[in-house]
C-alpha cells in the first residue's frame, strides 16, 4: 500500500467515475423495475438528459476555458471522457434490458439522438410489427 500514492487529480477522477457509475446503476435498477415500454423509455430519456446536460456544461466550460477552481484542463477533459463512456454504457445496457424485457426494439420509443418519440408515434411504430 505504501507504494500506491494517488495525486489529487487521480483521486478526484476516481471519485467522479465512482459517482457516475453509482448514478448509472441506480438508473438501470429503476429501468429494471419498469413494466411498461413507453414509461421505461421516458425514464431512460430523463436519465440521459441529465447526463447530456452535464456533458454540455463540461463542453462549454472547456471551450470557454472556464475550468472550475482546483481542476486542471487535463483532469476536466478526462472527466468529460469518463462521462461520455458512462453515457454509452448506459445506452447499451438500457437497450439490452428493454429488448429482453419487452421483446421489441428500443428505438420504437427512442429517437437516434436519445429523445423520446411522441406517444402516438411510438404506438404507431409498434403496430407496424
C-alpha positions as CSV (number, residue, x, y, z in Angstrom):
1,X,0.0,0.0,0.0
2,X,2.8,2.4,0.7
3,X,3.8,2.3,-3.0
4,X,0.3,3.3,-4.1
5,X,0.2,7.0,-4.0
6,X,-2.5,8.9,-5.8
7,X,-2.3,12.6,-6.5
8,X,-5.3,14.8,-6.0
9,X,-6.3,14.7,-9.7
10,X,-6.2,10.9,-9.9
11,X,-8.3,10.7,-6.7
12,X,-10.8,13.3,-8.0
13,X,-11.2,11.4,-11.3
14,X,-11.7,8.1,-9.4
15,X,-14.3,9.7,-7.2
16,X,-16.1,11.3,-10.2
17,X,-16.2,7.9,-12.1
18,X,-17.5,6.2,-9.0
19,X,-20.2,8.8,-8.6
20,X,-21.2,8.3,-12.3
21,X,-21.2,4.6,-12.0
22,X,-23.5,4.7,-8.9
23,X,-25.9,7.0,-10.7
24,X,-25.9,4.7,-13.8
25,X,-26.6,1.7,-11.6
26,X,-29.5,3.4,-9.8
27,X,-30.9,4.4,-13.2
28,X,-30.7,0.9,-14.6
29,X,-32.3,-0.5,-11.4
30,X,-35.2,1.9,-11.9
31,X,-35.5,0.7,-15.5
32,X,-35.5,-2.9,-14.4
33,X,-38.5,-2.3,-12.2
34,X,-40.5,-0.7,-15.0
35,X,-43.1,-2.9,-16.7
36,X,-44.3,-0.5,-19.4
37,X,-42.1,0.0,-22.5
38,X,-43.2,3.6,-23.0
39,X,-42.6,4.5,-19.3
40,X,-39.3,2.7,-19.5
41,X,-38.3,4.9,-22.4
42,X,-39.5,8.0,-20.7
43,X,-37.4,7.2,-17.6
44,X,-34.4,6.5,-19.8
45,X,-34.7,9.8,-21.6
46,X,-34.9,11.8,-18.3
47,X,-31.8,10.0,-17.1
48,X,-29.8,10.5,-20.2
49,X,-31.0,14.2,-20.4
50,X,-29.3,14.8,-17.0
51,X,-26.1,13.1,-18.3
52,X,-26.2,15.2,-21.5
53,X,-26.8,18.4,-19.6
54,X,-23.6,17.7,-17.5
55,X,-21.8,16.8,-20.7
56,X,-22.8,20.1,-22.3
57,X,-21.7,22.1,-19.3
58,X,-18.3,20.4,-19.4
59,X,-18.0,21.1,-23.1
60,X,-19.0,24.7,-22.7
61,X,-16.5,25.2,-19.9
62,X,-13.7,23.5,-21.9
63,X,-14.5,25.7,-24.9
64,X,-14.5,28.9,-22.8
65,X,-11.5,27.8,-20.7
66,X,-13.8,28.2,-17.7
67,X,-12.4,25.3,-15.7
68,X,-13.8,25.0,-12.1
69,X,-11.3,26.0,-9.4
70,X,-9.0,23.2,-8.3
71,X,-9.3,21.3,-11.6
72,X,-6.8,21.3,-14.4
73,X,-7.8,21.4,-18.1
74,X,-6.4,17.8,-18.4
75,X,-8.5,16.5,-15.5
76,X,-11.6,18.2,-16.6
77,X,-11.2,16.7,-20.1
78,X,-10.7,13.2,-18.5
79,X,-14.0,13.8,-16.6
80,X,-15.7,14.5,-20.0
81,X,-14.3,11.3,-21.5
82,X,-15.5,9.3,-18.4
83,X,-18.9,10.8,-18.7
84,X,-19.1,10.0,-22.4
85,X,-18.1,6.4,-21.6
86,X,-20.8,6.1,-19.0
87,X,-23.5,7.5,-21.4
88,X,-22.5,4.9,-24.0
89,X,-22.6,2.1,-21.4
90,X,-25.9,3.3,-20.1
91,X,-27.4,3.4,-23.6
92,X,-26.2,-0.1,-24.4
93,X,-27.4,-1.6,-21.2
94,X,-30.8,0.2,-21.4
95,X,-31.2,-1.2,-25.0
96,X,-30.4,-4.7,-23.8
97,X,-32.8,-4.5,-20.9
98,X,-35.6,-3.1,-23.0
99,X,-35.2,-5.7,-25.7
100,X,-35.0,-8.6,-23.3
101,X,-37.9,-7.3,-21.2
102,X,-40.3,-6.2,-23.9
103,X,-39.1,-8.2,-26.9
104,X,-39.2,-5.2,-29.2
105,X,-36.7,-2.6,-30.4
106,X,-35.7,0.2,-28.0
107,X,-35.8,2.5,-31.0
108,X,-39.6,2.2,-31.4
109,X,-39.7,4.6,-28.4
110,X,-36.4,6.4,-28.6
111,X,-35.0,8.5,-31.4
112,X,-31.4,8.1,-32.6
113,X,-30.4,11.2,-30.6
114,X,-31.8,9.7,-27.3
115,X,-35.1,11.7,-27.3
116,X,-38.5,10.2,-26.6
117,X,-40.8,9.7,-29.5
118,X,-44.3,11.0,-29.2
119,X,-46.7,8.6,-27.6
120,X,-48.8,8.1,-30.7
121,X,-45.7,7.8,-32.9
122,X,-44.4,5.1,-30.6
123,X,-47.7,3.3,-30.6
124,X,-48.0,3.6,-34.4
125,X,-44.4,2.2,-34.9
126,X,-45.2,-0.7,-32.6
127,X,-48.3,-1.6,-34.5
128,X,-46.3,-2.0,-37.7
129,X,-44.5,-5.0,-36.2
